[in-house]
Amino acid sequence: MIFPTKIELIGSTLSILWNDNSENYFESEFLRTASPSAQNIGEKDIFGNQYGGQGPKNFPNVQILSWDFIGNYAIKLKFSDGHSTGIYSWQYLKNLKPSTLLS
């Protein structure tokens, strides 16, 4: 199981050191755009109808203010634009690359 051994904010970049000794660096704006929240990507009801997710897709100058751990599996980031509902699982962050936002 992948999990972080160290998380720190360096300027506007979130640095994550993983238990496999690899590292990821994410700019605040990128993580805000990649938020897996229903507000950001929407959600579907049982009939397949999409709700939400039509908001802005770029967030210039947004900053990470703080974060909370969600159990042993995720982190919830708090951004300067007030957004704080995305739960970023360790696996989601480990696999997150700029190309994943193009789909």
C-alpha contacts under 8 A as a table, 3 or more apart, distances in Angstrom:
res1	aa1	res2	aa2	distance
2	I	18	W	6.97
2	I	19	N	6.43
2	I	20	D	7.39
2	I	90	W	6.73
2	I	91	Q	6.87
3	F	18	W	5.76
3	F	19	N	5.83
3	F	73	Y	7.45
3	F	90	W	5.94
4	P	7	I	6.87
4	P	16	I	6.30
4	P	17	L	5.59
4	P	18	W	4.18
4	P	19	N	5.75
4	P	90	W	7.46
5	T	16	I	7.65
5	T	17	L	5.66
5	T	18	W	5.43
5	T	19	N	5.67
6	K	15	S	7.95
6	K	16	I	5.83
6	K	17	L	5.09
6	K	18	W	7.13
7	I	14	L	7.12
7	I	15	S	5.67
7	I	16	I	4.65
7	I	17	L	6.49
8	E	14	L	5.89
8	E	15	S	5.30
8	E	16	I	6.77
9	L	12	S	6.73
9	L	13	T	5.69
9	L	14	L	4.59
9	L	15	S	6.08
10	I	13	T	5.12
10	I	14	L	6.24
10	I	15	S	6.92
12	S	27	E	5.86
12	S	28	S	5.54
12	S	63	Q	6.06
12	S	64	I	6.93
13	T	25	Y	6.26
13	T	26	F	5.35
13	T	27	E	4.40
13	T	28	S	5.88
14	L	25	Y	5.65
14	L	26	F	5.12
14	L	27	E	6.31
14	L	28	S	6.95
15	S	23	E	7.20
15	S	24	N	5.89
15	S	25	Y	4.64
15	S	26	F	6.60
16	I	23	E	5.56
16	I	24	N	5.24
16	I	25	Y	6.46
17	L	21	N	6.34
17	L	22	S	6.06
17	L	23	E	4.57
17	L	24	N	6.73
18	W	21	N	5.28
18	W	22	S	5.44
18	W	23	E	6.02
19	N	22	S	7.39
24	N	94	K	7.49
26	F	30	F	6.60
26	F	31	L	6.52
27	E	30	F	5.30
27	E	31	L	6.44
28	S	31	L	5.23
28	S	32	R	6.18
28	S	62	V	6.41
28	S	63	Q	5.34
28	S	64	I	5.74
29	E	32	R	5.12
29	E	33	T	6.22
29	E	58	N	7.34
29	E	59	F	5.70
29	E	60	P	6.34
29	E	61	N	6.77
29	E	62	V	5.67
29	E	63	Q	6.96
30	F	33	T	5.14
30	F	34	A	6.11
30	F	98	P	7.82
31	L	34	A	4.86
31	L	35	S	6.00
32	R	35	S	5.21
32	R	59	F	6.88
32	R	62	V	7.65
32	R	79	F	7.45
33	T	40	N	7.74
33	T	57	K	5.95
33	T	58	N	5.91
33	T	59	F	6.75
34	A	101	L	6.69
35	S	40	N	6.25
35	S	41	I	7.60
35	S	86	G	5.26
35	S	87	I	7.55
35	S	88	Y	7.30
36	P	40	N	6.63
36	P	41	I	6.31
36	P	86	G	5.22
36	P	87	I	6.47
36	P	88	Y	6.72
37	S	40	N	5.21
37	S	41	I	6.09
37	S	42	G	7.26
37	S	85	T	5.81
37	S	86	G	4.14
37	S	87	I	6.74
38	A	41	I	5.26
38	A	42	G	4.27
38	A	43	E	5.36
38	A	52	G	6.73
38	A	53	G	6.68
38	A	86	G	7.71
39	Q	42	G	5.54
39	Q	52	G	5.77
39	Q	53	G	5.54
39	Q	55	G	7.78
39	Q	85	T	7.82
40	N	52	G	7.20
40	N	53	G	4.70
40	N	54	Q	7.39
40	N	55	G	6.68
41	I	52	G	6.91
41	I	53	G	4.19
41	I	54	Q	7.57
42	G	50	Q	6.51
42	G	51	Y	5.36
42	G	52	G	4.18
42	G	53	G	3.86
42	G	54	Q	7.45
43	E	50	Q	5.65
43	E	51	Y	5.40
43	E	52	G	6.55
43	E	53	G	7.53
44	K	47	F	7.52
44	K	48	G	5.22
44	K	49	N	5.22
44	K	50	Q	4.52
44	K	51	Y	6.12
45	D	48	G	5.34
45	D	49	N	5.52
45	D	50	Q	6.86
45	D	51	Y	7.84
46	I	49	N	7.52
52	G	55	G	7.52
56	P	59	F	7.35
59	F	62	V	5.82
62	V	79	F	6.59
62	V	80	S	5.62
62	V	81	D	6.29
63	Q	79	F	5.54
63	Q	80	S	5.21
63	Q	81	D	7.85
64	I	67	W	7.90
64	I	77	L	6.73
64	I	78	K	5.84
64	I	79	F	4.49
64	I	80	S	6.22
65	L	77	L	7.71
65	L	78	K	5.54
65	L	79	F	5.41
65	L	80	S	6.07
66	S	77	L	6.14
66	S	78	K	5.27
66	S	79	F	7.35
67	W	75	I	6.61
67	W	76	K	5.47
67	W	77	L	4.41
67	W	78	K	5.68
68	D	75	I	5.71
68	D	76	K	5.23
68	D	77	L	6.66
69	F	72	N	7.30
69	F	74	A	6.04
69	F	75	I	4.50
69	F	76	K	6.27
70	I	73	Y	6.35
70	I	74	A	4.99
70	I	75	I	5.35
70	I	76	K	6.71
70	I	87	I	7.70
71	G	74	A	6.63
73	Y	89	S	5.61
73	Y	90	W	5.83
74	A	87	I	6.37
74	A	88	Y	5.34
74	A	89	S	3.91
74	A	90	W	5.32
75	I	87	I	5.85
75	I	88	Y	5.29
75	I	89	S	6.38
75	I	90	W	7.60
76	K	84	S	6.69
76	K	85	T	6.96
76	K	86	G	5.96
76	K	87	I	4.79
76	K	88	Y	6.15
77	L	84	S	5.70
77	L	85	T	7.72
77	L	86	G	6.92
77	L	87	I	7.46
77	L	88	Y	7.94
78	K	82	G	6.96
78	K	83	H	6.06
78	K	84	S	4.48
78	K	85	T	7.96
79	F	82	G	5.57
79	F	83	H	5.35
79	F	84	S	6.30
80	S	83	H	7.29
83	H	86	G	7.86
88	Y	92	Y	6.16
88	Y	93	L	6.40
89	S	92	Y	5.07
89	S	93	L	6.31
90	W	93	L	5.21
90	W	94	K	6.01
91	Q	94	K	5.02
91	Q	95	N	6.18
92	Y	95	N	5.36
92	Y	96	L	5.94
93	L	96	L	4.95
96	L	100	T	6.43
97	K	100	T	5.52
97	K	101	L	7.62
98	P	101	L	5.78
98	P	102	L	7.57
99	S	102	L	5.49
99	S	103	S	7.82
100	T	103	S	6.27
